[in-house]
């Protein structure tokens, strides 16, 4: 999975400071959250996907693989509002299901808002290293090192837990252990896997905690870092890019509206 998410080329967006990038992405989230214009949210989604394809550093086929599941997100987030939302102009009704014009447009709005959130999150994840993010949070946001390094250690331990799970599964198959079907078999399988994996994880977590304690991660003394996190001129281009993208989306929604609905709230 790590190799799959490794970009094939580095764009200037990869060189932006992760802390600054995180702050701007959070502002984008707020803008998307409080957008009630259907046309504007549609263009927001289109613009963010264009930026994702151009600046993520990944080939188009890989971006498509990551984007295709968002269609399910779009349908699942909009279908409830479409089928059970309120509205004055009823299009179709059957039992508890009632589709109205207002509920349909609000459902479409929620669907586009969901995939816009996803595109913004993907843009950040695909252009930011987790290690660089935590170093930036420690140095620029003053996040306590004991929390940042704990998160990084937990990320590094996940592959080891998965490897132990595979070893446990192969050992049970070699021994010919079979579980009953149904709920009883599920409970037996949980017992066979949960106790060994949890015990190993507790031991490993204890060793990591002792190592961090010996390195004085609880102290408030000034620390030095092997990877310095600095702001550069690239960080000035990022807000400019996002401002142009969101401004362009707003201009297109005014000049070329798809639906002509300024506010979908009922």
Secondary structure as a PSIPRED ss2 file (coil, helix, strand):
# PSIPRED VFORMAT (PSIPRED V4.0)

   1 X C   1.000  0.000  0.000
   2 X C   1.000  0.000  0.000
   3 X C   1.000  0.000  0.000
   4 X C   1.000  0.000  0.000
   5 X C   1.000  0.000  0.000
   6 X C   1.000  0.000  0.000
   7 X C   1.000  0.000  0.000
   8 X C   1.000  0.000  0.000
   9 X C   1.000  0.000  0.000
  10 X C   1.000  0.000  0.000
  11 X C   1.000  0.000  0.000
  12 X C   1.000  0.000  0.000
  13 X C   1.000  0.000  0.000
  14 X C   1.000  0.000  0.000
  15 X C   1.000  0.000  0.000
  16 X C   1.000  0.000  0.000
  17 X C   1.000  0.000  0.000
  18 X H   0.000  1.000  0.000
  19 X H   0.000  1.000  0.000
  20 X H   0.000  1.000  0.000
  21 X H   0.000  1.000  0.000
  22 X H   0.000  1.000  0.000
  23 X H   0.000  1.000  0.000
  24 X H   0.000  1.000  0.000
  25 X H   0.000  1.000  0.000
  26 X H   0.000  1.000  0.000
  27 X H   0.000  1.000  0.000
  28 X H   0.000  1.000  0.000
  29 X H   0.000  1.000  0.000
  30 X H   0.000  1.000  0.000
  31 X H   0.000  1.000  0.000
  32 X H   0.000  1.000  0.000
  33 X H   0.000  1.000  0.000
  34 X C   1.000  0.000  0.000
  35 X C   1.000  0.000  0.000
  36 X C   1.000  0.000  0.000
  37 X C   1.000  0.000  0.000
  38 X H   0.000  1.000  0.000
  39 X H   0.000  1.000  0.000
  40 X H   0.000  1.000  0.000
  41 X H   0.000  1.000  0.000
  42 X H   0.000  1.000  0.000
  43 X H   0.000  1.000  0.000
  44 X H   0.000  1.000  0.000
  45 X H   0.000  1.000  0.000
  46 X H   0.000  1.000  0.000
  47 X H   0.000  1.000  0.000
  48 X H   0.000  1.000  0.000
  49 X H   0.000  1.000  0.000
  50 X H   0.000  1.000  0.000
  51 X H   0.000  1.000  0.000
  52 X H   0.000  1.000  0.000
  53 X H   0.000  1.000  0.000
  54 X H   0.000  1.000  0.000
  55 X H   0.000  1.000  0.000
  56 X C   1.000  0.000  0.000
  57 X C   1.000  0.000  0.000
  58 X C   1.000  0.000  0.000
  59 X C   1.000  0.000  0.000
  60 X H   0.000  1.000  0.000
  61 X H   0.000  1.000  0.000
  62 X H   0.000  1.000  0.000
  63 X H   0.000  1.000  0.000
  64 X H   0.000  1.000  0.000
  65 X H   0.000  1.000  0.000
  66 X H   0.000  1.000  0.000
  67 X H   0.000  1.000  0.000
  68 X H   0.000  1.000  0.000
  69 X H   0.000  1.000  0.000
  70 X H   0.000  1.000  0.000
  71 X H   0.000  1.000  0.000
  72 X H   0.000  1.000  0.000
  73 X H   0.000  1.000  0.000
  74 X H   0.000  1.000  0.000
  75 X H   0.000  1.000  0.000
  76 X H   0.000  1.000  0.000
  77 X H   0.000  1.000  0.000
  78 X H   0.000  1.000  0.000
  79 X H   0.000  1.000  0.000
  80 X H   0.000  1.000  0.000
  81 X H   0.000  1.000  0.000
  82 X H   0.000  1.000  0.000
  83 X H   0.000  1.000  0.000
  84 X H   0.000  1.000  0.000
  85 X C   1.000  0.000  0.000
  86 X C   1.000  0.000  0.000
  87 X C   1.000  0.000  0.000
  88 X C   1.000  0.000  0.000
  89 X C   1.000  0.000  0.000
  90 X E   0.000  0.000  1.000
  91 X E   0.000  0.000  1.000
  92 X E   0.000  0.000  1.000
  93 X E   0.000  0.000  1.000
  94 X E   0.000  0.000  1.000
  95 X C   1.000  0.000  0.000
  96 X C   1.000  0.000  0.000
  97 X E   0.000  0.000  1.000
  98 X E   0.000  0.000  1.000
  99 X E   0.000  0.000  1.000
 100 X E   0.000  0.000  1.000
 101 X H   0.000  1.000  0.000
 102 X H   0.000  1.000  0.000
 103 X H   0.000  1.000  0.000
 104 X H   0.000  1.000  0.000
 105 X H   0.000  1.000  0.000
 106 X H   0.000  1.000  0.000
 107 X H   0.000  1.000  0.000
 108 X H   0.000  1.000  0.000
 109 X H   0.000  1.000  0.000
 110 X H   0.000  1.000  0.000
 111 X H   0.000  1.000  0.000
 112 X H   0.000  1.000  0.000
 113 X H   0.000  1.000  0.000
 114 X H   0.000  1.000  0.000
 115 X H   0.000  1.000  0.000
 116 X H   0.000  1.000  0.000
 117 X H   0.000  1.000  0.000
 118 X H   0.000  1.000  0.000
 119 X H   0.000  1.000  0.000
 120 X H   0.000  1.000  0.000
 121 X H   0.000  1.000  0.000
 122 X H   0.000  1.000  0.000
 123 X H   0.000  1.000  0.000
 124 X H   0.000  1.000  0.000
 125 X H   0.000  1.000  0.000
 126 X H   0.000  1.000  0.000
 127 X C   1.000  0.000  0.000
 128 X C   1.000  0.000  0.000
 129 X C   1.000  0.000  0.000
 130 X H   0.000  1.000  0.000
 131 X H   0.000  1.000  0.000
 132 X H   0.000  1.000  0.000
 133 X H   0.000  1.000  0.000
 134 X H   0.000  1.000  0.000
 135 X H   0.000  1.000  0.000
 136 X H   0.000  1.000  0.000
 137 X H   0.000  1.000  0.000
 138 X H   0.000  1.000  0.000
 139 X H   0.000  1.000  0.000
 140 X H   0.000  1.000  0.000
 141 X C   1.000  0.000  0.000
 142 X C   1.000  0.000  0.000
 143 X C   1.000  0.000  0.000
 144 X C   1.000  0.000  0.000
 145 X H   0.000  1.000  0.000
 146 X H   0.000  1.000  0.000
 147 X H   0.000  1.000  0.000
 148 X H   0.000  1.000  0.000
 149 X H   0.000  1.000  0.000
 150 X H   0.000  1.000  0.000
 151 X H   0.000  1.000  0.000
 152 X H   0.000  1.000  0.000
 153 X H   0.000  1.000  0.000
 154 X H   0.000  1.000  0.000
 155 X H   0.000  1.000  0.000
 156 X H   0.000  1.000  0.000
 157 X H   0.000  1.000  0.000
 158 X H   0.000  1.000  0.000
 159 X H   0.000  1.000  0.000
 160 X H   0.000  1.000  0.000
 161 X H   0.000  1.000  0.000
 162 X H   0.000  1.000  0.000
 163 X H   0.000  1.000  0.000
 164 X H   0.000  1.000  0.000
 165 X H   0.000  1.000  0.000
 166 X H   0.000  1.000  0.000
 167 X H   0.000  1.000  0.000
 168 X H   0.000  1.000  0.000
 169 X H   0.000  1.000  0.000
 170 X H   0.000  1.000  0.000
 171 X H   0.000  1.000  0.000
 172 X H   0.000  1.000  0.000
 173 X H   0.000  1.000  0.000
 174 X H   0.000  1.000  0.000
 175 X C   1.000  0.000  0.000
 176 X C   1.000  0.000  0.000
 177 X C   1.000  0.000  0.000
 178 X C   1.000  0.000  0.000
 179 X C   1.000  0.000  0.000
 180 X C   1.000  0.000  0.000
 181 X C   1.000  0.000  0.000
 182 X H   0.000  1.000  0.000
 183 X H   0.000  1.000  0.000
 184 X H   0.000  1.000  0.000
 185 X H   0.000  1.000  0.000
 186 X H   0.000  1.000  0.000
 187 X H   0.000  1.000  0.000
 188 X H   0.000  1.000  0.000
 189 X H   0.000  1.000  0.000
 190 X H   0.000  1.000  0.000
 191 X H   0.000  1.000  0.000
 192 X H   0.000  1.000  0.000
 193 X H   0.000  1.000  0.000
 194 X H   0.000  1.000  0.000
 195 X H   0.000  1.000  0.000
 196 X H   0.000  1.000  0.000
 197 X H   0.000  1.000  0.000
 198 X H   0.000  1.000  0.000
 199 X H   0.000  1.000  0.000
 200 X H   0.000  1.000  0.000
 201 X H   0.000  1.000  0.000
 202 X H   0.000  1.000  0.000
 203 X H   0.000  1.000  0.000
 204 X H   0.000  1.000  0.000
 205 X H   0.000  1.000  0.000
 206 X H   0.000  1.000  0.000
 207 X H   0.000  1.000  0.000
 208 X H   0.000  1.000  0.000
 209 X H   0.000  1.000  0.000
 210 X H   0.000  1.000  0.000
 211 X H   0.000  1.000  0.000
 212 X H   0.000  1.000  0.000
 213 X H   0.000  1.000  0.000
 214 X H   0.000  1.000  0.000
 215 X C   1.000  0.000  0.000
 216 X C   1.000  0.000  0.000
 217 X C   1.000  0.000  0.000
 218 X C   1.000  0.000  0.000
 219 X C   1.000  0.000  0.000
 220 X C   1.000  0.000  0.000
 221 X C   1.000  0.000  0.000
 222 X C   1.000  0.000  0.000
 223 X C   1.000  0.000  0.000
 224 X C   1.000  0.000  0.000
 225 X C   1.000  0.000  0.000
 226 X C   1.000  0.000  0.000
 227 X C   1.000  0.000  0.000
 228 X C   1.000  0.000  0.000
 229 X C   1.000  0.000  0.000
 230 X C   1.000  0.000  0.000
 231 X C   1.000  0.000  0.000
 232 X C   1.000  0.000  0.000
 233 X C   1.000  0.000  0.000
 234 X H   0.000  1.000  0.000
 235 X H   0.000  1.000  0.000
 236 X H   0.000  1.000  0.000
 237 X H   0.000  1.000  0.000
 238 X H   0.000  1.000  0.000
 239 X H   0.000  1.000  0.000
 240 X H   0.000  1.000  0.000
 241 X H   0.000  1.000  0.000
 242 X H   0.000  1.000  0.000
 243 X H   0.000  1.000  0.000
 244 X H   0.000  1.000  0.000
 245 X H   0.000  1.000  0.000
 246 X H   0.000  1.000  0.000
 247 X H   0.000  1.000  0.000
 248 X H   0.000  1.000  0.000
 249 X H   0.000  1.000  0.000
 250 X H   0.000  1.000  0.000
 251 X H   0.000  1.000  0.000
 252 X H   0.000  1.000  0.000
 253 X H   0.000  1.000  0.000
 254 X H   0.000  1.000  0.000
 255 X H   0.000  1.000  0.000
 256 X C   1.000  0.000  0.000
 257 X C   1.000  0.000  0.000
 258 X C   1.000  0.000  0.000
 259 X C   1.000  0.000  0.000
 260 X C   1.000  0.000  0.000
 261 X C   1.000  0.000  0.000
 262 X C   1.000  0.000  0.000
 263 X C   1.000  0.000  0.000
 264 X C   1.000  0.000  0.000
 265 X C   1.000  0.000  0.000
 266 X C   1.000  0.000  0.000
